[in-house]
Each structure stands twice: as structure tokens, then as C-alpha cells.
Amino acid sequence: MSSENLPQSPGQTFRKPRVAVVFGGRSSEHGISVVTAGAVLRAIDRTRYEVLPIGITQDGRWALTADAPERMAISERRTPSVDDLAESDEGVVVLPVDPANREVVYSEPGSVPKALGEVDVVFPVLHGPYGEDGTLQGLLELSGIPYVGSGVLASAVGQDKEYMKRVFTSFGLAVGPYLVIRPREWRGDESAVRARIVEFAAEHGWPLFVKPARAGSSIGITKVDGPAALDEALAEARRHDPKILVEAALRGREIECGVLEFEDGPRASVPAEIPPPQEHAYYDFEAKYIDSTPGIVPAPLTPEETAEVQRLAVAAFEAASCEGLVRADFFLTDSGDFVINEINTMPGFTPISMYPQMWEKSGVGYAELVDRLIQAALDRSTGLR
């Protein structure tokens, strides 16, 4: 159902679809989510849509926020916060629990709850746990509100790097060597876990990458060059997630590819290459967002390599039952093979992020990209996906 054909009651005048942009959240990627939301708010065509910004604070409160994209940018190497934008320190936004009623309510202590109007679609730009991992998607399914992006299952698979790799392997996609450390194993015998990792390194070589299994934006990741640095790396990963992933380093080039769902199915963008950052050990959080290490778009690949990584990106999208959008990250190894590292079901979405840049070079500008995603969510039927 397109926005031009939303059902109207007899005698009701046409209104523009209302888009709730939900951002922030309880994860360590809170600040990047706010930056992404600022870019999306700036790009939404206000002649076609009404916009309702809703921020989730780091302690989980749903807050009504200012519609102020200019305040939602990285400044002096600091990411913004929902608390900087909230209109009240105590007010709470409540989604409907009745699928027949999409009216959002705002309440403050000691005041009569205020109706904010119906929401036609949610654009969730949360990254990481409690937003990108299927939890918010499940809430929206219960509320009967359409939303941009993948459903519950694909979002959960896309967040948990272990099960993401298991799904890819089952569909015949190549993944690199990895080891999973579950919380119960760590609590049971830390020394045995360390021994397993050292044995893994003996087989695949140093360095290793130690990372939280369910986090993104390269937060909590440590490049470990030897056993002496292992404990610190494990502690840093566990600070963000009790489940840890240990990956062998792959020698090769980092290649990314965007996937966007069109009317006739998912299509892949031109790929990009992430060159090794000069001032960082690898493509970490600061290289991505603070220093904005530029990617190369399009990637300098042969036509055959380009076609192959595009094929694999769409295959990964389909394998995880994704919808809307995905950024698929690969290594092109020194032996000439593509190995998939991960997918992001809600990738970084600022104008300088790789996903929008790849689509810009593929002929879909940022504002059109945002509009396509909103329209796809409006057109998609609600219910189990």
C-alpha cells in the first residue's frame, strides 16, 4: 500500500503518513544511532511525510525528542546522546499494544497523557542489542506497526555473529575460522578457555581478533598479537557481551557491498573497499566514525570479482531472510576467494557511511534511499514476516 493510498475514513481529509524515527537505545552504539537518526531526519521529505522523533535513552526510557538534526552530529570527537535532545527528563512515549490502534501517547508525571497521533511506519535506526537484534522488531510486530528493515529472525541472526556464521555456512557461504566462548564456559574454567584460544592460535596463527559476539561498530574488539594481551582483550569484549567470538586474521582486502530491496527483489550496489587505516591497527570505531577513514567507492575490482561479491551479498541477504537493507562485509583473500565476515541489518546510515555511499555511486541518492525504505515498509503487509 503506497503512502498515496492509505485508507481514509468517510469524510476524512488526507494526511501525510507519519514516520516515527526511533533511535538511541541501551547498547554501546547509542551515540552512533543518534548520529544516524540525525541524517535520516534531515533527509526525510517533509512534503510527503510527517515525522515523530523518538529517542531511547541509555537506561531504556522512550523519550519525545527535539526534531533537531543539527544537534545530532559528532562534535569534538564526542557522539551525541538522547539525553541531550529529550524534551523532558521524565516524560515517556508509549506505543500502542492494540494492533487496531496505532496512536502513540506521551505522558509525564502529574499530567494527563497526551495523544501524539497515529504512527504509520517506524524507521528504527538503532544499532546493537535492544534495537537491531529483533527485540524492537518483536515489539512492533505485537503493536501491528510496519517498520523499516528486517524482521525478528533476520535481525536476531544479523546481531549474533556466531549464529550468523552458522546460517551462512549452512547455505554454502564461506566464513573464516572462529571460536565461540560462551558465558558458562568462562565461568566454569577460565584457564581452559585461555588454553583453547592459544591452541586455536597455534593452528591459525596470530594475530587474533577478540570481539563481543553481539555488538557492532567495532566496539569492544581487540587485535591480539600474542598470549600476553589475551586477558585484556577478553575483559574488553566481556564488558560489552558475555559471549565472545575469537576470529583468525584473514590476509586480504576488506570489501563491502550494499543490498537494497526493490519491487522485483534484492539488488546489490557497487562494492567498496576499506583500505587499511594509516593511524589505526585496524578499521576500529575511531577509524570509522571519529577520523572518518574514507573507503574507495567503487572498489577497484575486476568485473568478475565485482559480479561475484554482488552475488554473494544477495545470497547472504536471502540466507538470513533479510528485508529492506543489508550491508555485507567480505574479505577478498590473497588466494582470490571471497569470505563473508558479517552482515549488518541496520548499517551505519550517515551520509559518510559506506552503505549510502555505495548506493550513491549506484545511482540511488541518500534522500531517495530513505524514501525507498519507508515506502517498502508501508507497502509490506504486517504480521509474521
C-alpha positions in Angstrom: 0.0 0.0 0.0 1.7 3.2 -1.1 1.5 6.4 1.0 -0.8 7.9 -1.6 -3.4 5.2 -1.0 -3.6 4.9 2.8 -7.1 4.1 3.9 -9.2 7.1 5.0 -12.5 7.2 6.9 -15.5 8.6 5.1 -15.3 12.4 5.1 -11.7 12.3 6.5 -9.2 14.6 4.8 -6.0 13.1 3.5 -3.0 13.3 5.8 0.6 12.6 5.2 1.9 9.3 6.6 3.6 9.7 10.0 7.0 8.3 10.3 8.4 7.6 13.8 12.2 7.7 13.7 13.3 5.7 16.7 17.0 6.0 17.8 19.5 5.8 20.6 19.0 2.7 22.8 20.7 0.9 25.5 23.6 -0.5 23.6 27.2 0.8 23.4 26.3 2.1 19.9 23.9 4.6 21.3 25.8 7.7 20.1 26.2 6.4 16.5 22.5 5.6 16.4 21.8 9.3 17.3 24.1 10.4 14.5 22.4 8.1 12.0 19.0 9.4 13.1 20.1 13.0 12.5 21.0 12.2 9.0 17.7 10.3 8.4 15.6 13.2 9.9 17.4 15.6 7.6 16.7 13.5 4.5 13.1 12.7 5.0 10.9 14.6 2.6 8.6 16.7 4.8 6.3 17.5 1.9 5.4 13.7 1.8 5.8 12.6 5.4 5.1 13.8 9.0 7.9 12.9 11.3 7.9 12.0 15.0 11.4 11.7 16.6 11.5 9.2 19.5 14.8 8.7 21.4 15.5 5.8 23.7 17.8 6.8 26.5 20.7 4.7 27.6 18.7 3.5 30.6 15.8 2.5 28.3 13.3 5.3 28.6 11.4 6.2 25.5 11.6 10.0 25.2 10.0 12.6 23.0 12.9 14.5 21.5 13.5 17.6 19.5 13.4 17.4 15.8 16.9 18.9 15.6 19.2 17.1 13.1 21.8 19.8 13.5 22.3 18.8 17.2 22.8 15.1 16.3 26.3 15.1 14.9 29.7 14.1 16.2 31.3 17.2 17.8 34.8 17.5 19.3 35.2 13.7 18.9 32.1 13.1 21.1 28.9 11.4 19.9 25.6 12.9 20.9 23.1 11.4 23.3 19.3 11.2 23.5 19.5 12.9 26.9 20.8 16.0 25.0 17.7 16.0 22.9 14.9 14.9 25.2 12.1 17.4 25.9 11.7 16.2 29.4 13.8 14.3 32.0 10.8 12.2 33.0 8.3 12.1 30.1 7.7 8.7 28.4 6.5 7.8 25.0 4.2 4.7 24.9 3.5 2.6 21.8 0.0 1.1 21.4 -0.5 -2.5 22.4 -3.6 -2.9 20.2 -2.8 -3.6 16.5 -6.1 -1.9 15.6 -4.9 1.4 17.2 -1.6 3.0 16.1 -1.9 6.1 18.3 1.3 6.9 20.3 0.8 8.5 23.7 3.2 10.8 25.7 2.9 11.1 29.5 4.7 13.0 32.2 4.2 12.5 36.0 1.3 14.6 37.3 0.0 15.4 33.8 -2.8 14.0 31.7 -1.4 11.7 28.9 -1.2 13.4 25.5 -2.0 11.7 22.3 0.7 12.2 19.6 -1.4 10.8 16.8 -1.2 7.6 14.8 2.1 6.3 13.5 2.0 4.7 10.1 5.6 3.3 10.0 8.6 3.2 12.3 12.1 3.8 11.0 14.3 2.2 13.6 17.8 3.4 13.4 19.1 1.6 16.5 22.4 -0.3 16.3 23.3 -3.3 18.5 21.3 -5.0 21.3 17.8 -3.9 22.3 17.1 -2.5 18.9 18.9 -4.1 16.0 18.7 -7.6 17.4 15.0 -8.4 16.9 13.7 -7.1 20.3 12.3 -3.9 19.0 11.1 -5.6 15.8 9.1 -8.1 18.0 7.5 -5.2 19.9 6.5 -3.5 16.6 5.0 -6.8 15.4 2.9 -7.0 18.6 1.9 -3.4 18.1 0.9 -4.0 14.4 3.1 -1.1 13.2 5.0 -1.5 9.9 8.7 -0.8 10.2 11.8 -0.4 8.0 14.2 -3.3 7.7 14.4 -6.9 8.6 12.0 -8.9 10.8 12.6 -10.6 14.2 14.5 -13.7 13.0 16.8 -11.9 10.4 17.5 -9.1 12.9 18.5 -11.7 15.6 20.7 -13.7 13.2 22.3 -10.5 12.0 23.2 -9.4 15.5 24.6 -12.7 16.8 27.9 -13.3 15.0 28.0 -17.0 15.9 24.6 -17.9 14.5 25.1 -15.6 11.6 28.1 -17.7 10.6 26.2 -20.9 11.2 23.5 -19.7 8.8 25.9 -18.7 6.2 27.8 -22.0 6.4 24.5 -23.9 6.0 23.8 -22.0 2.8 27.3 -22.7 1.4 28.9 -19.3 2.0 32.5 -19.4 3.1 33.4 -18.0 6.5 36.7 -17.6 8.3 38.0 -19.8 11.2 36.4 -18.7 14.5 35.9 -19.9 18.1 33.0 -19.1 20.4 33.4 -18.6 24.2 30.0 -18.9 26.0 29.4 -17.3 29.4 29.0 -20.7 31.1 32.4 -21.9 29.7 34.1 -18.8 31.0 32.6 -19.0 34.5 33.4 -22.7 34.6 37.1 -22.7 33.8 38.8 -19.5 32.6 42.2 -21.3 32.3 40.6 -23.9 30.0 39.2 -21.1 27.8 42.6 -19.4 27.5 44.2 -22.8 26.6 41.6 -23.3 23.8 42.3 -19.8 22.4 46.1 -20.4 22.4 45.5 -23.8 20.7 43.3 -22.1 18.1 46.1 -19.5 17.5 48.7 -22.3 17.2 46.5 -23.7 14.3 45.6 -20.5 12.6 48.4 -18.1 13.7 48.5 -14.7 15.5 47.1 -12.1 15.4 43.6 -13.0 16.5 40.6 -10.7 16.8 38.7 -10.9 20.1 35.2 -9.4 19.9 31.8 -9.3 21.6 29.5 -11.8 19.8 26.6 -9.4 19.8 27.8 -5.9 19.2 28.7 -3.7 16.3 30.6 -0.5 15.1 33.8 -2.4 16.0 33.1 -1.6 19.7 34.8 -3.9 22.1 37.1 -5.5 19.5 40.8 -6.0 20.2 43.5 -7.2 17.8 45.6 -9.6 19.8 49.2 -10.2 18.7 50.1 -12.8 21.3 49.1 -14.6 24.5 50.3 -11.7 26.8 47.5 -9.4 25.5 44.7 -12.0 25.7 43.3 -11.3 29.2 42.9 -7.6 28.5 41.2 -8.4 25.2 38.8 -10.9 26.8 37.9 -8.4 29.5 37.2 -5.7 27.0 34.9 -8.0 24.9 33.1 -9.2 28.0 32.4 -5.6 29.0 30.0 -5.4 26.1 28.8 -9.0 25.8 29.3 -12.2 28.0 29.5 -14.3 24.8 32.8 -13.8 22.9 33.9 -14.5 19.4 37.6 -15.2 18.6 38.4 -14.9 14.9 41.6 -15.8 13.0 43.0 -12.9 10.9 42.4 -13.2 7.2 45.0 -11.9 4.8 43.4 -9.9 2.1 41.3 -6.8 1.2 38.2 -5.7 3.1 35.3 -5.4 0.6 31.8 -4.2 1.4 28.6 -4.4 -0.6 25.1 -2.9 0.0 21.9 -4.8 -0.7 18.6 -2.9 -1.1 15.2 -4.5 -1.7 13.4 -3.3 -4.8 10.0 -4.2 -6.2 11.5 -7.2 -8.1 13.7 -8.4 -5.2 17.0 -7.5 -3.6 19.8 -5.9 -5.7 23.4 -5.3 -4.8 25.2 -1.9 -5.0 28.6 -1.3 -6.4 31.1 -2.7 -3.8 33.5 -0.6 -1.8 37.0 -1.3 -0.4 38.1 -0.3 3.1 41.9 0.4 2.8 44.0 -0.2 5.9 43.8 2.9 8.1 47.1 4.7 8.5 46.6 5.8 12.1 44.9 2.7 13.5 45.8 -1.0 13.9 42.7 -2.0 12.0 39.3 -0.5 10.9 38.1 0.2 14.5 35.4 2.6 15.9 37.6 5.7 15.8 38.8 4.9 12.3 35.1 4.5 11.2 33.4 7.4 12.9 35.8 9.8 14.6 38.5 10.0 12.0 36.2 9.0 9.1 38.7 6.9 7.3 37.5 7.1 3.7 36.6 4.0 1.7 37.1 3.5 -2.0 33.9 3.5 -4.0 33.6 1.7 -6.2 36.2 -0.8 -5.2 39.0 -1.4 -7.7 37.9 -5.0 -8.6 37.7 -6.8 -11.9 34.3 -7.1 -13.5 34.3 -10.8 -12.5 35.2 -10.0 -8.9 32.5 -7.3 -8.7 29.8 -9.7 -10.1 30.9 -12.4 -7.6 30.8 -10.2 -4.5 27.4 -8.8 -5.6 26.1 -12.3 -6.0 27.4 -13.3 -2.6 25.9 -10.2 -0.9 22.4 -11.0 -2.2 22.9 -14.7 -1.3 23.7 -13.6 2.3 20.6 -11.3 2.4 18.5 -14.2 1.3 20.2 -16.8 3.6 19.3 -14.8 6.7 15.7 -13.9 5.4 16.5 -10.2 5.4 14.2 -7.4 4.3 14.8 -3.8 3.3 18.5 -3.3 3.5 21.8 -5.0 4.5 25.5 -4.2 4.3 27.5 -7.3 3.7 31.2 -7.3 4.6 33.8 -9.6 3.0 37.4 -10.3 2.8 39.0 -10.9 -0.7 41.8 -13.2 0.4 45.2 -13.3 -1.1 44.2 -16.6 -2.8 41.4 -14.7 -4.7 38.4 -16.1 -2.7 35.6 -14.0 -1.1 35.0 -14.9 2.6 32.0 -13.3 4.3 32.7 -11.7 7.6 29.3 -10.4 8.6 26.1 -8.6 7.6 24.6 -5.5 9.2 20.8 -5.4 9.1 20.8 -1.7 10.1 24.2 -0.5 8.9 25.7 2.9 9.6 23.5 5.3 7.7 25.1 8.7 7.9 25.9 10.3 4.5 29.6 9.4 5.1 28.8 5.8 6.0 29.7 3.2 3.4 26.2 1.9 2.8 24.8 5.2 1.5 28.0 6.0 -0.4 27.8 2.7 -2.2 24.2 3.3 -3.3 25.0 6.9 -4.2 27.6 5.5 -6.7 24.9 3.0 -7.9 22.5 5.8 -8.8 20.4 6.0 -5.6 20.9 9.2 -3.6 20.6 9.4 0.1 17.1 11.0 0.2 15.8 8.5 -2.4 17.3 5.7 -0.3 15.4 6.8 2.8 12.2 7.2 0.8 12.5 3.8 -0.8 12.9 2.2 2.6 9.9 4.0 4.1 7.8 3.1 1.1 8.8 -0.5 1.2 7.8 -0.7 4.9 4.4 0.9 4.1 3.8 -1.5 1.3 4.8 -4.5 3.2 1.9 -6.3 5.0 2.0 -6.6 8.8 2.0 -9.8 10.7 4.5 -12.6 10.6 7.3 -11.9 8.1 
